Amino acid sequence: MYKQRLEAQRLHNEEVNRKSTKLHIIWFCIFAIFIAVTSWMVN
């Protein structure tokens, strides 16, 4: 029973990690676009 719980917890953590990685990539893209636009406006 305990092992089963650990396995479920591990799978849940992997799922969360995948989602947060995707979020980080999205934020990085937004940030990169923002910097590109501001530097383009400054020039």
MOFENJO-V951212 format. One record per helix or strand of 3 or more residues. SS is the DSSP state (~ for helix, > for strand). FROM is the first residue (numbers start at 1). TO is the last residue. If there is no record, write none. Layout:
SS:FROM:TO, SS:FROM:TO
This chain:
~:2:42
